[in-house]
């Protein structure tokens, strides 16, 4: 019962409360709850979308504009003050040894997808502490990409198709 109520709240929070914005043939939405990467992946699916993938410079700019708009109008979000968001990027075989030798790909419900475009922050990915296997949009770096441990607690950026 709790899980269903939570999922309905998240879904309505994304779309009905104005936390989602239409961009082309999809919406970006924010899950205003800090969770690990695997939970963010599930929460976006349960809200009717996917953890966001960014496939082009245009999509990167659209996500940046959406998040900058949200940042300016929602100082009460648990995503503050860092304003960092999970993306669907993950290193291949993230649960196996030698993590830092693996490339990033987009993990979607349909499987792995190559990254035709990247928008990493300067010096990233760096696989800090040898455990950074997942990807975030970092609000402190103009929403450029950064690798981060998958068990960090961040909000999720979802992409919801029409």
C-alpha positions as CSV (number, residue, x, y, z in Angstrom):
1,X,0.0,0.0,0.0
2,X,2.8,2.5,0.9
3,X,4.6,1.8,-2.4
4,X,1.5,2.3,-4.5
5,X,0.7,5.6,-2.7
6,X,4.2,6.8,-3.1
7,X,4.2,6.0,-6.8
8,X,0.9,7.8,-7.4
9,X,2.2,10.8,-5.5
10,X,5.4,10.9,-7.6
11,X,3.5,10.5,-10.8
12,X,1.1,13.3,-10.0
13,X,3.9,15.4,-8.6
14,X,5.9,15.1,-11.8
15,X,3.0,16.0,-14.2
16,X,0.2,17.7,-12.3
17,X,2.2,19.9,-10.0
18,X,4.2,21.6,-12.8
19,X,7.4,19.7,-12.2
20,X,7.4,18.5,-15.7
21,X,7.8,20.4,-18.9
22,X,7.1,19.4,-22.5
23,X,10.2,19.4,-24.7
24,X,9.7,18.1,-28.2
25,X,7.9,14.7,-27.9
26,X,8.8,14.1,-24.3
27,X,8.7,15.8,-20.9
28,X,11.4,16.2,-18.4
29,X,10.3,15.6,-14.8
30,X,12.0,15.7,-11.5
31,X,11.5,13.2,-8.7
32,X,12.1,15.4,-5.6
33,X,13.3,12.6,-3.4
34,X,17.0,11.7,-2.9
35,X,17.6,8.0,-3.8
36,X,20.3,5.7,-5.1
37,X,20.7,5.2,-8.8
38,X,18.8,1.9,-9.0
39,X,15.8,3.4,-7.2
40,X,15.8,6.4,-9.4
41,X,15.7,4.1,-12.4
42,X,12.6,2.4,-11.0
43,X,10.9,5.6,-9.9
44,X,11.1,7.1,-13.3
45,X,9.6,3.9,-14.9
46,X,6.9,3.9,-12.3
47,X,6.1,7.5,-13.2
48,X,5.6,6.5,-16.8
49,X,9.0,7.4,-18.1
50,X,12.7,6.5,-18.0
51,X,15.7,7.9,-16.2
52,X,16.8,10.6,-18.6
53,X,19.1,9.9,-21.5
54,X,20.7,12.8,-23.4
55,X,21.4,12.0,-27.0
56,X,22.4,15.3,-28.6
57,X,23.7,18.8,-27.8
58,X,20.2,20.1,-28.3
59,X,18.8,17.6,-25.6
60,X,21.6,18.6,-23.3
61,X,20.7,22.3,-23.7
62,X,17.0,21.5,-23.2
63,X,17.7,19.6,-19.9
64,X,20.0,22.4,-18.7
65,X,17.3,25.1,-19.4
66,X,14.6,23.0,-17.7
67,X,16.7,22.4,-14.6
68,X,17.9,26.0,-14.4
69,X,14.2,27.1,-14.5
70,X,13.3,24.6,-11.8
71,X,16.3,25.7,-9.7
72,X,15.3,29.4,-9.9
73,X,11.7,28.7,-8.7
74,X,11.9,25.8,-6.2
75,X,14.2,26.5,-3.3
76,X,12.2,24.1,-1.1
77,X,13.2,21.0,-3.1
78,X,15.2,18.3,-1.2
79,X,17.4,18.4,-4.3
80,X,18.9,21.7,-3.0
81,X,21.5,23.0,-2.3
82,X,23.6,20.8,-4.7
83,X,20.9,20.3,-7.3
84,X,22.4,17.1,-8.7
85,X,20.3,14.6,-10.7
86,X,20.7,11.0,-11.8
87,X,20.9,10.3,-15.5
88,X,20.5,6.8,-17.1
89,X,24.3,6.6,-17.7
90,X,26.1,3.7,-16.1
91,X,29.4,1.9,-16.7
92,X,29.2,-1.5,-18.3
93,X,29.1,-4.4,-15.8
94,X,29.0,-1.8,-12.9
95,X,28.8,-4.6,-10.2
96,X,32.1,-6.3,-11.3
97,X,35.7,-5.6,-10.4
98,X,37.9,-3.1,-12.4
99,X,35.0,-0.7,-12.7
100,X,37.2,2.2,-14.0
101,X,38.2,0.3,-17.1
102,X,34.6,0.3,-18.4
103,X,32.9,2.7,-20.7
104,X,29.6,4.4,-20.0
105,X,26.4,3.6,-21.8
106,X,22.7,4.6,-21.4
107,X,20.8,2.0,-19.4
108,X,17.1,1.9,-20.5
109,X,14.3,-0.6,-19.8
110,X,15.0,-1.9,-23.3
111,X,18.7,-2.5,-22.6
112,X,22.0,-0.8,-23.2
113,X,22.4,2.1,-25.7
114,X,25.6,3.7,-26.9
115,X,26.2,7.4,-26.1
116,X,26.2,9.2,-29.5
117,X,27.0,12.4,-27.6
118,X,28.7,13.3,-24.3
119,X,28.8,16.4,-22.2
120,X,31.2,15.7,-19.4
121,X,32.4,18.3,-16.9
122,X,36.1,19.2,-17.2
123,X,38.2,16.3,-15.9
124,X,35.3,13.8,-15.9
125,X,34.7,11.0,-15.8
126,X,37.5,10.4,-13.3
127,X,36.3,7.3,-11.4
128,X,37.1,8.9,-8.1
129,X,37.9,6.4,-5.3
130,X,37.6,3.7,-8.0
131,X,33.8,3.4,-7.3
132,X,32.1,6.0,-9.6
133,X,30.0,3.8,-11.8
134,X,26.9,6.0,-12.4
135,X,26.2,9.4,-14.0
136,X,24.8,12.6,-12.7
137,X,23.9,16.0,-14.0
138,X,25.8,18.4,-11.7
139,X,24.1,21.7,-11.1
140,X,27.3,23.1,-9.6
141,X,29.0,22.6,-13.0
142,X,26.3,24.1,-15.3
143,X,24.5,20.7,-15.5
144,X,27.4,19.0,-17.2
145,X,27.9,15.2,-16.6
146,X,29.9,13.8,-13.7
147,X,30.5,10.2,-12.6
148,X,29.5,9.4,-9.1
149,X,29.1,6.2,-6.9
150,X,25.8,4.5,-7.7
151,X,24.8,4.5,-4.0
152,X,24.9,8.3,-3.6
153,X,21.6,9.9,-2.7
154,X,20.4,12.2,-5.6
155,X,17.1,13.3,-7.1
156,X,16.2,11.9,-10.5
157,X,15.7,13.5,-13.9
158,X,13.1,11.6,-15.8
159,X,12.2,11.7,-19.4
160,X,8.6,10.9,-20.1
161,X,7.4,10.3,-23.7
162,X,4.1,11.4,-25.1
